[in-house]
Amino acid sequence: MEKFSVFVNNVDSLVWSMVLVVLCLGVGLYLSIRLRFPQIRLMKEMIHLLMDKEESESGITPFQAFATTVGARVGMGNIAGVASAIFYGGPGSVFWMWMIAAIGAASAFVESALGQAYKVKNPDGEFSGGPAYYIEKGLKCKPYAILFAIVAFLGPGFLMPGVQINSLVTVFEEAFSVNKILVGAICCVILGIVVYGSIKRIAQIAELLAPAMCAVYILAAVIILGLNITKLPGILKMIIQSAFGVHALLGGIVGSAVSWGVKRGIYSNEAGMGCGAIVSAAAECSHPAKQGLIQSFSIYVDTLFIGTATAMIVLLTGTFDVTDAAGNLLISQTGGLESGIKWTQHALISTFGTWSGKALAIIIVLFVFTSMTGYCYQAESNIRYLTGNSKKAVAIARAVFLAASFLGAIVNADAVWAMGDIGYGLMAWANIIAIAFLAPKAVEILRDYEKQKKSAKNPVFDPAKFGIKDETGAWNRKKDS
């Protein structure tokens, strides 16, 4: 196991080199400029679209797609991931998480709008799409599309699920003193019951759970903020100073702050990875830009709300340590407590009492549950692409997913997190380059949407206008005016 852990950590370092960090930031900034920062200037429109009651017979509703992607994004990356970023990159990593969220919202718009524009309608009436589809049809490169689909199955389907289960069994062991393997087995049985349903069932569950779990967690953070409000200026100062290498103790790890902030920010919100585009394509809406804007807003919910909530919980309560690249502790305050989910758990216990540790365990179930169902859908969507909607292949993919999930209960945390990082990193490499090349198409789509809005119309998408062939009739719908 030790050799395996060393191996996956070495692969993780190779995949997540500074080149990928710069690429994610650079492409996000490039797309923001090309699109004239829609993540800022169209904020009001995002909220309006989120409240839209547009119904769907063939796909899921725009809000269900939003809830499903929020559910998939909001998981251990927002809790254990933020804590690990602070441990390895210092509080400055939180600033760079904010930056990748603000910039990455443009990447989320592009990939989700493209996922909608190039979606296909399956024989069962549901929609499929995502990077594999827009790479094949938009970039006209089938081998590249196949490569992405393989990577996108390996990531959500095999490499990433263990992180969620590992954190869940860890927090349950701490709160209730129950056996990790037993908890992992029970979780996988429940997951199996759900994931063998359709995307509509997953969407309905996510629509119900996602807002509730986010609200409860944010409320806990707000209470902690209120109780420690006098510490806030000092914490914000530490975040900014360490982000730019001018903090007295943490100035020497500014590179780690940037790297871990971007790395864990993307792990948290998945902007630029293509995950959101896969779920977005399943939604039925009148114009791709609608889903693109909704998914941009989901980045804010994930990182600026949930991720920041975790950062405030651990930083304001002083439940964090910071280490340098050599493993030397620069800040030591937890008494050697393992970084990750236990930081948040102990921060809550120190504030609210032991009952809050158990309450967090229940909340974690919701975080993990919605993340895992989202992962499964993303994995099987790409299996459908690779195998031409083979039911046998989808069934095998689900079995692999459940087996990989159970591994999270028996493999050590370092190896599990490294595997998850590899999965996210490979998807980011494959997708971020594709959306950079397809930026002109995304610009055309957004301009068309805004032009129709200015004419007081409900924007309707005509794929032929953009040179997109709609062989399956995915866009054959009654056009509203």
N, C-alpha and C positions, 0 to 999 in steps of 0.2 A: 504493500500500500504506500509506503514511503517513496519507493522508486516511481510509482505511478503518479504520486503527488508532485514530485520533482519534474517529471516529464511534462505533465499538463501545465505546470507553472511556466516552464520554459517555452512551450508553444504559445501560451497566453502572452508572454512578453514579446514574442516574435510578431504575433498578430496585432497586438496593441502597442506598436511602436509609436514614436512621436509623429511619424509620417501620417498615420491614421488620425491622430488627434488634430493635426493641422488641417488635414483634408476635410474632416467633419466641420471644423470651424470655418474654414475657407469657403467650402461649397455653400454652407448655410448663409454666410455673409453675401456671397455672390448672388444667390437666389433672392435674398432679401432686397438687394439693390435692383436686380432685374425686374422684380415684381413691385417695386416701390413700397416695400415694407407693409404688406397686407396684414401681417400679424399685429400691427399697431393701428393703422388707419382704418381698418375694417372691423375693429373690435365690436362696435355696436351691432354690425351686421351678423357677426358670429353668434352673439347672444340671441338676436332675433331668430336666426335659423334654428338654434337649439330648441327654441320654444315652438317652432313650427309644428303643426299637427298633421303634416303630410303622411298619409297612410300608404301602406304597401300590401299588395296581394302576392307578388312574386318574390320580393326580397324582404329585408328587415327595414324598419323605419330609420330615418336619419338619427333620431335620438337613441334608438336601440344600438345603432352602429357606434355612436358616441359612447354610450354606456359600456358596450362590449370592449371597445379599445381602452377606455379608462380602466375598466376592470382588469384587462390584460396588462396594462402598463403599471397600474398601482399594485405593487407587490413588495417583495423583499428588497428590491432595488431602492425603494423609497424609505425603508427603515434600516435594515441591516446594511444595505449598500451605501447609504448616506453616512452611517457610522464608520464603515470601513474607509470611506473617502477621507473623513476627518482624521482617522488614525494614521493613514499613510501620507496624506497630503496637507494635513492641518486644516484649521477653520477656513483658510483661503480657498480650499477646494469648493466650499459652498458658493462663493462668488462665481467661480467658473461653471458650476452647475447652473446658476442663474443665467449666465451668458449663453450656454449651449441651449437652454430652454428658449430664451428670447430669439436667438438666431435660428435654432432648430425648428421653430414654429413655421418658418418659411419652407424648410425642407419637408415638414409634415404636410403643408398645403400642397406642394408640388406632387409628392408621391401619392397622396390620397386622391387628388383631382385626376391624375393620370390613371390611377387604379380604376376610377369610375369611368373615365373616357374610353378605356380599352377593355372594359369588362365583357364577359360573354354570358349568355343564358344557357344553362344546362338543360338536359332533357327533362329533369324533374321540376323545372320551372324556377329554380333558384339561380342566383348569379354567382359567378366566380371571377376573380381577377387579382391584380397585384403586380409586383415587379416582373415576374416571369412573362406575363401577358404583354405589358407595355414594352418590355425589352424585345420580345419577339416581333410584335406588330409595329412598334414605334421606331426601334433601332434596326429592325430587320436583321436580327442576329439570333437565330435559333440556338446555336451552341451556347451562347452567353446566357440565354433564357433558361436553358436546361441546367447550366452550372448554378444559376441563382436558385432554381427550384430544388436542386439537391442540397445546397447549403441551407435553404430555408426549411427543409425538412429536418436536417441534422441539428439545426439550432433549436427551434421550439419543440421538435419532436423527440430529441435525444439528449442534447447537451445542456439545455437550460432548465428543464423541469426540476432537476434535483435540488437546485438552489432553494426553490420555494418550499419543498418538503423538508429539507434539512433545517431551515429556519423554524418551520412550524413544529417539528418534533423537538427541537432544542428548547423552544419557549414553553412547550407543554411539559417537558421533563422538569424544567425549572419551576413552573407554577404548580404542577400537580403530582410531581414525582412518579410519572408513569413511564413505562418502557417505550423507548423511541421506535423500535421495530413494530410494536403493536399499534402505536399511533399511525405510523406510516402505512401499515397494511389497511387499517380502517379508512384512512384518507383515500387510498387508491381504489378501494371497493366503491366508495361513494362517487369518486371521479368517474369510474367506469360506468356507473349507472347513468351519469349525466352525459358524458362525451359520446355515448352511443346513440344519443338523440341528434337532432338536426341543429343547424345554426340558429334557427328560430327559437328553439328551446334554450340554447345558450344565451341568446340575446334577451329573452324574457327574464331569465335568472339574473343576468348582469344588470338589466334595467331596474330590477327590484333592489339588488344588493349594493351596487356601486355607490349611489348617492348616500345611502345610510352609513356605510362603513367609512366613507371619507368624512362625513359630517361629525361623527363621533370622535374620530381621531383628531381632527382639527380643533374640536371643542376642548379636548384635553390639552392641546398645545396652547390654545388661547388662555386657558386658566393658568397654566404654568407661566406664560408670558406676563399675565397680570400680577402673579405672586412675586415675580422676579423683575419687574419693570425697571427698577433702578440699575440693574445689571446690563440692560439692553444696549445703551450707548457704548459701553466697554466691549461688549461682544461684537457689535457691528464694526467698531474700530479694529478689533483683532482680525475680523474676516477680511476687511479691505487691506490692511497692512500686510497680512501674510499672503494675500492673493498677488501682491505686487513685489514681494520680497523685501519689504522694509520693516518687518517686525523683528524686534531684537532677538528673540529666540528662534523664530521660524523662517527667517530670511533665506537660510541656506537650502530650503526645500521648495522654493517657488516652482521649480520644474515639476515636482511631484504634485503640487497644488493644482497646476494647470492640467496635467495628465490625468490625475485621479478625479478631478472635478468633471472633466469632459467625459471620461470613461464611465463613471458612475452616473453622470447626468444622462447619457445615452442609454445606459442600462435601465435607468429609471423610466425615461419617457419614450425611448425607442425611435426618436426623430431621426429620419434618414436611413433607418434600417429596412424599411419596407413592410414592417409588421402591420402598421396602421392601414396601409394601402390594401392589404389582403382583406381585412374586415370591412373597410370602406367600400370595396367593390361589391359586397353583398347587399348594400343598401340600395333602395330604389328612391331616386330623387330626379327632379326635372333637369338638373344641370350639375356637371362634375364639380364646379367651383363651390357649390353649396356644401358638399361633403368635405372638400378641401379646407374650407373655413372652419367647419365644425371640428375637424381633427386638429387644426391649429390651436383651437381653444383647449382641446384636451391636453395638449402639452403644458399649458399654463396650470391646469387643474393638477396634473401629475407632479410637476417639479416645483412650481412656484408656491403651490398650496401644500401638498402632502410632503414633498421633499423638504421644504422649508420648515414645516411643522416638526419633523424629526430633528432637523438641525437645531431648532430653538429648544426642543425638549432636552437634548443632551448637553448643549453648550450652556444654556442658562442654569442648569442644575449642576454643572461642573462634572458631569459623568462622561468624561472623555480623556483619552491619552493621545499623544502624538509621537510618532517614531520617525527616525530618518532612514535613509536607504540601507544603512548598515545595521539597522535594528536597535539602535540606541534610543532610549526614550528621551524626548525633548521636553515633554510635559507628561507628568505621571500623577493621576488623581483618582483612579478607580481601584487601586490596590491590586492591580494585575488582572482585573476582570476582562475576559475575552471580548475583543471588539466585535461589534455587530448587534444582533437583536437583543442581547443581554444588557447592553448599555441603555437602550430605550426602556426595557422592562424595569431595570433598577432605578432609572430616573423617575419613572411613574410611581414605583413603590415608595421611594423616598419622599415623594410629594403627597400622594393620596393614601398610602398604606398598602398592605399586602394584597388586599382584594383587587387592586388595580393591575397587579401582575397577572392575575387570573383573567381579568376583563380583557387585557391585551391579548392573551392567548385566544380568546374567542374572536376578537377583532381580526387577529392574524389568520384565523380559519377563513374569514370572509375575503381578506386580501389574497390569500393563497388560492382559494377556490376559484375566484373569478380570473386570476392570472392564468391558472392551469387550464381552464376551459378555453380561454383565448388562445393559449399556446397550441392546444390540440387542434383547434380549428385552423390555425395558420399552417400547421404541419400537414394536415390532411388536405388542405386546399392545394398545396404544392404537389402532394402525391397524386391528386386528381389530374393535375396538369401533366405530370410525367407519365401517367399510365392511361390517359384518356378516360377518366372517370371509372376506373376499375373498382368495383365494390369489394373484391377480394383484397386488393392492395390497400384500400382504405381501412379495412378491418385489421390487416396486419400492422398498418401504421399506428392504429389506436392501441394495439397490444404492445408495440414497441414503446410508445409514449408512456403507458401505464407502468411498464417494467422499468423504464428510465426514471420515472417518478419515484418508484420504490427505492431505487439505488440511493436517493438522497437521504434516506433514513439510515443507511449503513456505511456510506462513504464519508470520510472526514471533510470538514467544512472547507479547508483550503483547496482541496482537490475539486470539490463541487463548485466552488465559486470560480475557480480557474476554468473549468469546463464551460460554465455559463458565459464567462467573458469571451471565450473562444467562439462560442455560438453567436453571440451578439457581434463580435468583431468581424467574423467572416461575412455575415449578412451586411454589415455596414460597408465593408470593402466592395461587395458586389453591387449594392444598390446606390450608394452615394455617387459613384461614377456615372451610373445610368441616368439618374435624375439631372445631373449636371449637363449631360448631352441633350436631354429632352427638355431643358429649360425653355427654349423658344416656344414649344408646343404649350407648355403650362402658361406662358405669358399670353398667348393667343386665347386660351380658354378663359383666363381671368378677364381680359379685355372684353371678350364677348359677353361675359356675365355682367360686367359693370355697364356696358353699353345698353344692354337690355333693361337693366335696372333704371338707368337714367330715362328710358322711354316709358317708365311706369308699367313695365311688363313683369310677369313672373318668368324669369329666364328659363328658356327651354333649349336643350342641347340638340344640335343636328350634327352627328358625327361626320357626314359627308362634307360638310363645310370645312372640316379640318383635315380632310384626306384620310379619315379613319373608316375602314370597312366594317360594317356591322352585320356580319354573316349570320349570326345567331338571332338577330332581332332583339338584342338586349335593350335597344333604345326605341323600339316600336311601342310607343305609348301615346295616349291621348294628350295632345299638346295644349297646355293651358295658356291663355293669353292674359 
